[in-house]
Amino acid sequence: MSRRPFRVGRARTGLGLFATKPIRKNSRIVEYKGPLLTGEAAEKAENSGNRYLYEINSRWTIDGAARSNVARYGNHSCNPNADSYNVKRRVFIRAMRNIKPGEEIVYDYGIDYLKNVIGKSNCQCSRCRKRRNKHAAELRTKRQRKAAKLKRESAAKRAATRAAKSKSAKKS
């Protein structure tokens, strides 16, 4: 039996971490592991398309691309249930609240990653999906109301035209 309180499984955005046992608030879940890179090496890795870089500070970055780094499967959410914190040059993911079994473990990657890599309009977290769905529903309703108004107006014009024709036919 695994000692980990989570498993890697299929998520909406690919693979993700899912709790297998209840995880208590503030408990350490997993360490983000990988070789430490300096500024130049990190920039080179980023330019080569590595999306698993975790910047500790301006000098050090962790290259978490290795599949043995299970923390890399923690997905982004604008409404997270976990967060990351540094202890010297190590990074850990901990629970911000109690997490139930089956719940996906997600944390906020930060505004820079969201803007530059994911794209604000491409965020797949539940909060952003709900916001986009609500906006789409409002636009749909607006279009339907406009179409119904145009239909009523054109029907009223046709009725007025018919009434004018029948009135002029009666006079003749």
PEPE-V101021 format. One record per residue. RES is the residue in one letter. D_FIRST is the distance of its C-alpha to the first C-alpha in whole Angstrom. Layout:
# PEPE-V101021
((RES/D_FIRST) (RES/D_FIRST))
This chain:
# PEPE-V101021
((M/0) (S/4) (R/7) (R/9) (P/11) (F/12) (R/12) (V/15) (G/17) (R/21) (A/23) (R/27) (T/27) (G/25) (L/21) (G/20) (L/17) (F/16) (A/14) (T/11) (K/12) (P/16) (I/17) (R/20) (K/23) (N/24) (S/20) (R/19) (I/17) (V/17) (E/20) (Y/22) (K/23) (G/25) (P/29) (L/31) (L/34) (T/38) (G/40) (E/42) (A/38) (A/37) (E/40) (K/40) (A/36) (E/37) (N/40) (S/38) (G/36) (N/33) (R/31) (Y/28) (L/31) (Y/30) (E/33) (I/33) (N/37) (S/40) (R/39) (W/35) (T/33) (I/29) (D/29) (G/26) (A/26) (A/24) (R/21) (S/18) (N/20) (V/17) (A/19) (R/22) (Y/21) (G/22) (N/25) (H/28) (S/29) (C/33) (N/31) (P/28) (N/25) (A/24) (D/26) (S/26) (Y/28) (N/29) (V/29) (K/31) (R/30) (R/27) (V/26) (F/23) (I/22) (R/22) (A/22) (M/26) (R/25) (N/22) (I/20) (K/19) (P/16) (G/17) (E/20) (E/20) (I/20) (V/24) (Y/26) (D/30) (Y/31) (G/34) (I/38) (D/38) (Y/35) (L/36) (K/40) (N/40) (V/37) (I/35) (G/39) (K/39) (S/40) (N/37) (C/35) (Q/32) (C/31) (S/31) (R/34) (C/36) (R/36) (K/37) (R/40) (R/41) (N/41) (K/43) (H/45) (A/45) (A/46) (E/49) (L/50) (R/50) (T/52) (K/54) (R/55) (Q/56) (R/58) (K/60) (A/60) (A/61) (K/64) (L/65) (K/66) (R/67) (E/70) (S/71) (A/71) (A/73) (K/75) (R/76) (A/77) (A/80) (T/81) (R/81) (A/83) (A/85) (K/86) (S/87) (K/89) (S/91) (A/92) (K/93) (K/96) (S/97))
